[in-house]
Amino acid sequence: MSVRQQTPLVNFALSALIVALSIYLLVVGQQLFLPLVIAIVFWFLINFVANLVARIPLGRWHIPRPLCFLAAILIWITVVTVIVQFVSGSLNDLGSVARVYEANLRDYWQSLPFTAQFPAGGFTQVVTEWLDISSMVTALALTFTGLAADSILIMIYVGFLLLEQGNFNNKLSALIGDPARERRVRRIINKVRGDIQKYMTIKMLTSAITGTLGYVILRLLGVNFPEVWGTLIFLLNFIPTVGSIIATIFPAMIALAQSTDDGLYLALLVLMMIGALQVTIGNIIEPRLMGTSLNLSPVVILFNLALWGYIWGVAGMFLCVPFLIITTIVLSHFPKTRPIAILLSSNGQIDLPVDQDTPAQS
């Protein structure tokens, strides 16, 4: 085999090695990297809200930039504090009746005519673990506890990022040196920022609508803890596909568990109505609002979801789509990696840079 034939194999082997090593470092260094990534997300959101505050019309006057950032920081601190306190209090209330719900669900399972055919282990054990609501509540509480433990470190990171962002442009110019390459890098950064802002804005809007309507539906149907499930629907909507399924099944399971008389009828009603709501907003309204700028393959999204769920758990599931957006945009700006971006897209159509025919300078 000639040297020219060996080069692609060597490059592929090196790339695979780098990817495997990166995943290993992300898994091992979760306690180090995850707070920093969450801080970057909050830093990005603070800048986004600060820009919205700066656009508030006040005649000929403009709100000073420091006040915009202060308002954005206070808004996010208030929102996060309210959500954490609300969810933690609701989880305590749910935990107090979890044993009753578990007993009702096991009674429903054992009353089914075909359950006697299953042995004690295997599938029956899996179903029993799924019906363990107490462990689910405990797992959710531990997740919030872990985030709360890292909150001080996250706030420190956010503070330093806000202090450093004023020097970012100067550092970028000094780092690159070449004006043509600098313009190219700035185009990539602006594209990444624009697409993530669009994704976050639309996702927050559709998730808020889904959570609010879900709360109204569950309240009208008489399902216990509708505020918990409305919040859960809002949060899980940020996890592609799997989140919407879980946010539909959970309220239906509680509807089944809260009553031994008409629980089955109520559960089917919740399943149909919440499922129809999720399908309408997630499969019809949201794609129309997103347009073609976030043209990602559903198979790639599911694989990306599983990968980041393995690496960083629930937090990785929330972050997987922004990571995929950034990766696709960056890959599309370089001729050698553009085929990978095309494979990651849904229909092969990607937004090419203006200078797509100009090879990247080394």
C-alpha positions in Angstrom: 0.0 0.0 0.0 1.4 3.4 -1.0 1.9 6.3 1.3 -0.9 8.2 -0.5 -3.3 5.3 0.1 -2.3 5.1 3.8 -2.8 8.8 4.5 -6.7 8.7 4.5 -6.6 5.6 6.8 -4.2 7.3 9.2 -6.3 10.4 9.2 -9.4 8.4 9.9 -7.7 6.5 12.7 -6.4 9.7 14.3 -9.8 11.3 14.1 -11.5 8.3 15.7 -8.9 8.3 18.4 -9.4 12.0 19.1 -13.2 11.6 19.3 -12.9 8.6 21.7 -10.4 10.5 23.9 -12.7 13.6 23.9 -15.7 11.5 25.0 -13.6 9.8 27.7 -12.4 13.2 29.0 -15.9 14.6 29.0 -17.2 11.6 31.0 -14.4 11.6 33.5 -14.2 15.4 33.8 -18.0 16.0 34.2 -17.6 17.7 37.5 -15.2 20.2 35.9 -16.7 20.8 32.5 -20.4 20.7 33.1 -20.6 23.7 35.5 -18.5 25.7 32.9 -20.8 24.7 30.0 -23.9 25.6 32.1 -22.2 28.9 32.9 -21.6 29.6 29.2 -25.3 28.8 28.5 -26.4 31.3 31.2 -23.9 33.9 29.9 -25.4 33.5 26.5 -28.9 33.9 27.8 -28.0 36.9 29.9 -26.6 38.6 26.8 -29.7 37.7 24.8 -32.0 39.2 27.4 -29.8 42.2 27.8 -30.1 42.9 24.1 -33.9 42.7 24.4 -33.9 45.1 27.3 -31.7 47.5 25.3 -34.3 47.6 22.5 -37.1 48.8 24.8 -38.3 52.1 23.3 -37.8 55.1 25.5 -38.0 57.9 22.9 -34.6 59.4 22.3 -33.2 57.8 25.4 -31.5 54.4 25.6 -31.1 52.2 28.7 -27.3 52.2 29.6 -25.6 48.9 28.8 -24.6 48.1 32.4 -28.3 48.5 33.5 -29.4 46.2 30.7 -27.0 43.5 32.0 -28.0 44.1 35.6 -31.7 43.7 34.6 -31.0 40.5 32.6 -29.1 39.0 35.5 -31.8 39.8 38.0 -34.5 38.4 35.6 -32.6 35.0 35.2 -31.8 34.8 39.0 -35.5 35.3 39.7 -36.7 32.8 37.1 -34.3 30.1 38.2 -35.0 30.6 41.9 -38.8 30.4 41.4 -38.5 27.3 39.2 -36.2 25.5 41.7 -38.2 26.4 44.8 -41.5 25.6 43.0 -40.3 22.2 41.7 -38.6 21.2 45.0 -41.7 22.0 47.0 -44.0 20.1 44.5 -41.6 17.1 44.6 -42.0 17.0 48.4 -45.8 17.0 48.1 -45.6 14.3 45.4 -43.2 12.2 47.5 -45.7 12.2 50.4 -48.3 10.3 48.3 -45.9 8.3 46.1 -46.4 5.1 48.1 -50.2 5.3 47.6 -49.7 5.8 43.9 -47.3 2.9 43.6 -49.7 0.6 45.4 -52.6 1.6 43.0 -50.4 1.1 39.9 -49.3 -2.4 41.1 -52.9 -3.3 41.7 -53.8 -2.3 38.2 -50.8 -4.3 36.8 -51.7 -7.4 38.8 -55.4 -7.2 37.8 -54.5 -7.5 34.1 -55.4 -11.0 32.9 -52.1 -11.7 31.1 -49.7 -10.7 33.9 -50.0 -14.1 35.6 -48.2 -15.7 32.6 -45.0 -13.7 33.3 -42.4 -15.1 35.7 -41.4 -13.2 38.8 -38.2 -11.8 37.2 -37.6 -10.4 33.7 -40.3 -8.3 32.3 -42.3 -8.2 35.5 -39.2 -6.9 37.4 -38.7 -4.2 34.7 -42.4 -3.1 35.0 -42.1 -3.0 38.9 -39.0 -0.7 38.6 -41.0 1.6 36.3 -43.8 1.8 38.8 -41.4 2.9 41.5 -42.5 6.5 41.7 -40.5 7.2 44.9 -37.2 6.4 43.2 -38.1 8.7 40.3 -39.0 11.6 42.7 -35.7 10.9 44.6 -33.7 11.0 41.3 -35.3 14.3 40.3 -34.6 15.8 43.7 -30.9 14.6 43.5 -30.6 16.3 40.1 -31.8 19.6 41.5 -29.6 19.2 44.6 -26.6 18.6 42.4 -27.3 21.8 40.3 -27.8 23.8 43.5 -24.4 22.5 44.9 -22.7 23.8 41.7 -24.6 27.1 41.6 -21.9 29.2 43.3 -19.3 27.9 40.9 -21.6 28.5 38.0 -22.2 32.1 39.1 -18.4 32.7 39.5 -17.9 31.4 35.9 -20.7 33.6 34.6 -19.3 36.7 36.4 -15.8 36.2 34.8 -17.4 35.6 31.4 -19.3 38.8 31.6 -16.1 40.7 32.7 -14.0 39.1 29.9 -16.5 39.5 27.0 -15.5 43.2 26.5 -12.0 42.1 25.4 -13.2 39.2 23.2 -13.0 41.1 19.9 -9.5 42.4 20.7 -8.3 38.9 21.6 -9.8 37.4 18.5 -8.1 40.0 16.3 -4.7 39.4 18.0 -5.1 35.6 17.9 -5.9 35.4 14.2 -3.9 38.2 12.8 -5.2 37.8 9.2 -8.2 40.1 8.4 -9.6 37.7 5.8 -9.5 34.8 8.3 -10.9 37.0 11.0 -13.9 38.0 8.9 -14.5 34.3 8.2 -14.3 33.4 11.9 -16.7 36.2 12.8 -19.2 35.0 10.2 -19.1 31.6 11.8 -19.6 33.0 15.3 -22.4 35.3 14.2 -24.1 32.3 12.4 -23.8 30.1 15.5 -25.1 32.9 17.7 -28.0 33.7 15.4 -29.2 30.1 15.0 -28.9 29.3 18.7 -30.8 32.5 19.6 -33.5 31.5 17.1 -33.7 28.0 18.5 -33.8 29.1 22.1 -36.4 31.8 21.4 -38.7 29.5 19.5 -38.1 26.6 21.9 -38.9 28.7 25.0 -42.0 30.1 23.3 -43.4 26.7 22.2 -42.4 25.0 25.5 -44.1 27.7 27.6 -47.3 27.4 25.4 -47.2 23.6 25.8 -46.6 23.7 29.5 -49.3 26.3 30.1 -51.9 24.5 28.0 -50.9 21.2 29.6 -51.4 22.7 33.0 -54.9 24.0 32.0 -55.9 20.6 30.5 -54.7 18.6 33.6 -56.4 21.1 36.0 -59.7 20.8 34.1 -59.5 17.0 34.1 -58.8 16.9 37.8 -55.3 15.4 37.7 -53.4 15.8 41.0 -50.4 18.2 41.0 -51.2 19.8 37.6 -48.6 22.6 38.3 -45.9 19.9 38.6 -46.7 18.3 35.3 -47.1 21.7 33.6 -43.6 22.6 34.7 -42.3 19.2 33.8 -43.8 19.5 30.3 -42.2 22.9 29.9 -38.7 21.6 31.0 -38.8 18.2 29.2 -39.9 19.9 25.9 -36.2 21.0 25.6 -35.2 17.4 25.3 -35.9 16.3 21.7 -38.5 13.5 21.1 -37.9 11.6 24.3 -38.7 14.5 26.5 -42.2 15.0 25.0 -42.9 11.3 25.3 -42.0 11.2 29.0 -43.9 14.5 29.6 -47.0 12.7 28.1 -46.7 9.4 29.9 -45.9 10.7 33.4 -49.2 12.7 33.8 -51.2 9.8 32.4 -49.5 7.4 34.9 -50.4 9.7 37.8 -54.0 10.0 36.5 -54.1 6.2 36.5 -52.6 6.0 40.0 -54.6 8.6 41.8 -57.9 6.7 41.6 -58.9 3.1 41.6 -62.4 3.8 40.2 -62.1 5.8 37.0 -58.3 6.0 36.8 -58.1 4.1 33.5 -60.6 6.4 31.8 -58.8 9.5 33.1 -55.4 8.1 32.1 -56.5 7.5 28.5 -58.1 10.9 28.3 -54.9 12.6 29.6 -52.8 10.5 27.2 -54.9 11.5 24.2 -55.2 15.2 25.0 -51.6 15.8 26.1 -50.4 13.7 23.2 -52.4 15.7 20.7 -51.1 18.9 22.3 -47.5 17.7 22.0 -47.9 16.5 18.4 -49.7 19.7 17.3 -47.1 22.1 18.8 -44.0 19.9 18.3 -44.7 18.4 14.8 -46.7 21.2 13.2 -46.3 24.6 14.8 -42.6 24.4 15.9 -41.2 23.2 12.5 -43.0 26.0 10.8 -41.5 28.6 13.1 -38.0 27.0 12.9 -38.0 27.0 9.1 -35.0 25.5 7.4 -32.2 27.2 9.3 -32.1 24.3 11.9 -32.3 21.6 9.3 -31.1 18.6 11.4 -31.7 14.9 10.8 -34.1 13.3 13.3 -31.9 10.2 13.4 -28.8 12.3 14.2 -30.7 14.2 16.9 -31.7 10.9 18.6 -28.2 9.6 18.4 -26.8 12.9 19.7 -29.4 12.7 22.5 -28.3 9.2 23.5 -24.6 10.2 23.3 -24.9 13.3 25.5 -27.3 11.5 27.8 -24.6 8.9 28.4 -21.9 11.6 28.8 -23.6 14.1 31.1 -27.0 12.6 31.9 -30.1 14.8 32.0 -28.0 18.0 31.6 -26.4 16.6 28.4 -29.9 15.9 27.0 -30.8 19.5 27.4 -27.6 20.7 25.8 -27.4 18.2 22.9 -29.3 20.2 20.3 -27.3 23.4 20.8 -24.1 21.4 20.6 -25.3 19.8 17.4 -26.2 23.2 15.9 -22.8 24.5 16.7 -21.1 21.4 15.2 -23.1 21.5 12.0 -22.5 25.2 11.4 -18.8 25.0 12.0 -18.4 21.9 9.8 -20.4 23.6 7.0 -17.8 26.4 6.7 -14.9 24.3 5.7 -14.8 22.4 2.4 -13.1 19.3 3.9 -15.8 18.9 6.6 -18.8 20.1 4.6 -19.9 16.6 3.6 -20.2 15.7 7.3 -22.5 18.7 7.8 -24.6 17.6 4.8 -25.0 14.1 6.4 -26.0 15.7 9.7 -28.8 17.7 7.9 -32.3 16.5 7.3 -32.5 16.9 3.5 -28.9 17.7 2.5 -29.5 21.5 2.3 -27.2 23.6 4.4 -26.5 27.3 4.6 -23.2 27.7 2.8 -20.9 30.6 3.6 -20.6 33.4 1.1 -17.0 32.4 0.2 -17.8 28.7 -0.1 -15.6 28.3 -3.1 -12.6 29.9 -1.4 -10.5 27.2 0.4 -9.9 27.7 4.0 -6.5 29.2 4.7 -4.2 27.2 6.9 
